[in-house]
Amino acid sequence: MPRNKDVLWEHIVQDGRKVRCKFCHEVFVGGVTRMRYHFANTCSKDIRPCKAVPASVRDAALKGVEELEMKSKKRKNMRFSQSGDSALGSILQCGDAHNNESQVIKPKSKSIHLSTRMPAKKEADMAIVKYIVNSNLPFDILSNSDFREACIAVANAGPGYEPPSSENTCRKLLTELMDEADKYVHAVERIWEKSGCTLMLNSWIEGRDTSYLHIFAASAKGVVYLKSLCMVGRLMDDQYVFDFISSVIDEIGSQNVVQFISHSQHYKSIGHMIEGKYPNIFIVNCATHIIILMLKDFEALQHVSPILETAKRIIHFVYKHQHVLNLMRTHTNGSLLRRPAATRLWMNFIYLQSLLKLEHALRHIIGTIEWRDSMPCKSAEGIEVQNMIEDASFWDCAKELMYAVEPLIKTLRVVDRGGSTSGYIYDAIRKAKETIKEIYGNESKYMNFWKIIDDKWNNFLYSDIHAAAAYLNPHLFHDGRVKLDSGVRIGLEKVIQKMVSNNEERMKIAEELRDYHSLDPRIFGLMAVDSLHVSHPRIWWDMWGSSVPVLQNLAIKVLSQPCSFLTAEKNWTAPGATKMSMRDHLESTRLQDLLYVRMNIHLMKTTAKMEKIDLKPIDVDKIEISPDELEEIGDLEYENEEEADESENEAGNLSDTNGFSFSGIV
């Protein structure tokens, strides 16, 4: 716009290529266009807004800015219309040149819309693939929700977006992300006084001389990452690790810690040291780990291994021959069997389950002409596999086996998902044993399963807090599924002794337990009973336990704890961030900050999902077995079978001092 026609020049002093504002005396390089944004108080054009501009001048400048942006948008529409299909040559309305500029008709044809987008999308796809390849990243990153959210955010930012500089990221953006992580951690910490928390220790070894330890705290509000310890050039001796854990406990307050869980049995001696210094803290073994060992031992039973072996041979034959695999896909609408893997141990039960779902399809396939004419199916192996598929006794035994182990697999699904599950493990194991007895009936068969379950339960899965949590679970107790037998009574007494140090409070709990045990209407009123079926036990106690306040506080803490270490989080807690940081020679403080931000931001997302699930009571019978989710448990279980065997041997050395026998409950 010429100088003599723009009224804004009255408020500008020009000096060569520079201009100065008469109101705030800011100096810029440019002309009236840049000053228009300055007077309009916008954040565009890298111009600082004027703090002293009069309202009349600001309004005039803002109107000019809007006119400029409108003209710019029209020019972009013109370029878009000219770069499209040749058939769009008539998109301008007939008329004079003045009207043509403002009457651009946008293409409505879907095919034309896609044709204009496809080159840009292809270019973006190739740019992402090049970045992944050149940065040596796994292609799995494309299914990462954070990566996809970043791509969507970039697209929403529009053309011209440029990523932040490394300096801006380190000095500003990372600090803002740290503040976001702090806000989440502090929100979770505030509930610890009421609900308590469970400390979890994760560790791994990199090379021969470097070890890492991570400590997390899980509670009803969510899971947070607290601190890491990196030890280079020294052994991870028990005393050193205990001192590290002890410092964390002292920071958050030992009265706020209910349990300590480690995914590895290598730290059982450290658990004894923690129990010695902090007698109120329970040392609990990971339920996911122990249940997996139960299922592993099931596979070796005399009447189980032949069934699993037959299932593996059928699946192996299908995947061994491409023609047979294609035949399977054709007759099952793309459904496939799940292939057994040597390192997944108990996952053979999931593969058996997938085979059972396709029983009718397999029986149909072996009767088709394609099967009979296939060379692999005519071979001795093919004929043997066909006989296996035709064997009705195999399918009957396989179904019987899956019905028997299904409650235990559902229990595994419950405890591994996270959340407040301590009130359910006791009854779930009991139900698993009852189901096995009901399915087999024959004592010689079901007792083999029972011996495995009792051995693992009594020796290193059972904890007093599990018995107390089952009794204090109002849903189970009110329905009569948990009785105050000798085992439950002993567990409840030990929990009260450990967690309630005040004698007056113990006496008060004894009185309140009497009312709870007698189903006093003050506690189990009409609304309270209705709430049993819609509210998680810890929430139920918070809503309806006010008439027994001391017992209420204890019950909320006990029922807010998980049963398992967070196995599902190994992928992102393990070497990924730390290895990268060490390669970059980041200082220890920066490394701690990166770990703190990365883990807590991730936990914040998973907590939002978990909170919705953790509001309702858990019905193990209604849990659906998802093979995909259970397969992740199998993948993260152990790096090799030797580790599993070593862990099992060490865990077997643990003893139950209260003389509890699970057989007495069933």
Secondary structure, 3 states (H helix, E strand, C coil): CCHHHCHHHHHEEEECCEEEECCCCCEEECCHHHHHHHHHCCCCCCCCCCCCCCHHHHHHHHHHHHHHHHHHHHHHHHHHHHHCCHHHHHCECCCCHHHHCCCECCCCCHHHHHHHHHHHHHHHHHHHHHHHHHCCCCHHHHHCHHHHHHHHHHHHHCCCCCCCCHHHHHHHHHHHHHHHHHHHHHHHHCCHHHHCEEEEEEEEEECCCEEEEEEEEEECCEEEEEEEEEEECCCCCHHHHHHHHHHHHHHHCHHHEEEEEECCHHHHHHHHHHHHHCCCCEEEECHHHHHHHHHHHHHCCCCCHHHHHHHHHHHHHHHHCHHHHHHHHHHCCCCCCCCCCHHHHHHHHHHHHHHHHCHHHHHHHCCCHHHHHCHHHHCHHHHHHHHHHHCHHHHHHHHHHHHHHHHHHHHHHHHHCCCCCCCCHHHHHHHHHHHHHHHHCCHHHHHHHHHHHHHHHHHHHCCHHHHHHHHHCHHHHHCCCCCCCHHHHHHHHHHHHHHCCCHHHHHHHHHHHHHHHCCCCCCCCHHHHHHCCCCCHHHHHHHHCCCCHHHHHHHHHHHCCCCCCCHHHHHHHCCHHHHHHHHCCCCHHHHHHHHHHHHHHHHHHHHHHHHHHCCCCCCHHHCCCCHHHHHHHHHCCCCCHHHHHHHHHHHCCCCCCCCCCHHHCC
